[in-house]
Structures are given as C-alpha cells and as structure tokens.
Amino acid sequence: MPPRFQKPFNSPACPVEAALGLIGGKWKGIVLYHLLGGTLRFNVIRRYIPGVTQRMLTAQLRELEADGLIVRVVFAEVPPRVEYSLSAKGRTLEPLIMALRAWGEEHVMPSSDAEVAA
C-alpha cells in the first residue's frame, strides 16, 4: 500500500476515498484509459492529452508508478526511450474505467439524437 494510505481512514467511505486517492485527479484516469490500449511512450501519451503540461504528466506518471498501477521501462538507448504500460494491478481498473466511459457517453457527451431533437 502506498505510504500516503498507510494511516487508517476514519470516514465510512474509506475504501472509496482510498481508491479515488489513487486514480483521482484531472489526468490519471485519462492516462489509465489510454494505457488500456497497450504500451505507450511518453510523447504519445502527451499527444493524446493535449491539455496536460510535461511537468504535470511526469508527476502523474510517477504517482501511478509509485502506487503500482503502471510500469515504467527505460531503454538504454540514445536518445533514451521510456515506455509505460498498465501493471497487473492497474489492469484490474479496466472495468471501472470502461464503466466511467460508458457513463460519460450516456450522461455527459451530447448524442447526435439529442442534437437533432433540439
């Protein structure tokens, strides 16, 4: 368990609080979603998420790695190559991420039927 979650939680929703602590934030869920498709290099992830800064993406990837949700592999090449993929633990989030995607498509994203009716 990551150090920031070693203290016992006092709220009745502590498992939810702990889970959201790992995957919450503006960019982590999006990074995890894109990694569902397979291994990606840093710049590819950055292209998929144009609103994130390099510094913020680096920080988010480091946290996800420290929490055991992704695996970072550095290749000893010139120029250096770094690839990210989901760990086995991170892969267990797939049903949750896909459920969030489905919920977003149904409740947040406008459908073409709703646009035609308007």
Beta strands, then each sheet from edge to edge (+ up, - down):
strand 1: 40-41
strand 2: 70-75
strand 3: 81-86
sheet 1: 1+ 3- 2+
end
